[in-house]
Amino acid sequence: MTSRLKPLTLLAAITLLLQACAGTRMQVQPDPMFAPVDLKAEQFQPVNNGSIFQPGRSVRLFEDSKAFRIGDLLSVTLAESTNATKSEATNTAKDDSNSIDAGTILGITPTYNGQSFLNNSLSSKRGFKGSGDAAQSNSLSGQITVMVSDILPNGNLQVRGEKIIGLNQGSEFIRLTGIVRPQDVSSSNEVNSTKLANARIYYGGGGVIAEANSKGWLSRFFSSPVFPF
């Protein structure tokens, strides 16, 4: 009886392990590359010199409240839309034809059963025809608030941030990093994503729905370039 229970116990342990792994994939983990700036660090602490206005913490009385310091927040409106189409067609053909007349040996044409066997002809024909079409369309809209992580020597702002939304049976994330000109920031402290330089925008998710929309590892192997057939 004990020997029969061992395979069942092993199978139950493997099942629990797979379920635990599936549970961990349901939640999207924060990416340290898009983490907020640690403003508790020593270089970001204000200098207490007894003055009312501290360096780097001045109040702009006659200007809009816009991000201009490390640690300030900036709202980015996502308005990405791409469309691409490509069409190719190739058609080639080549015909070759050669003939060799009957030769003579010592002035006599060799024959066999009355037919000259040195009379030959060669011909070849090659052709290729191919066509291909590709079309792709993507769009992304929404809004994400990011943090100024660095100020470049020319005054441009380097921003980064992420948003993770937990949904039923899964979660989704938006991650963004890029460089913003202060002139492109509106009076309401917003900037369009099309104004970001060196932008890196990632959108994805995880969970039961994401797993249901992805191929299994064996199907991916048969669809990969390494599969010889």
QUIRA-V739652 format. One line per field, one symbol per residue. phi: phi as a letter, one per 30 degrees, with the letter a starting at -180 (. if undefined). A space follows every 10 residues. Layout:
phi: ???
//
This chain:
phi: .ddddddddd dddddddddd ddddddcddd cddcdddddd dddcddddci ddccdibdcc dcbddbdbbd jdcbcccdbc abbbbabbbb bbaabbbbbb dddbbhicdd bbhicdccdb bbbbbbabbb aabbbbbbbb bkabcccdca cdedjdccba lbbccdcdil abbbbbblbb dedddddcib bdddcdchdb bbbaabkddd ddccdddddd ddcdddddc
//
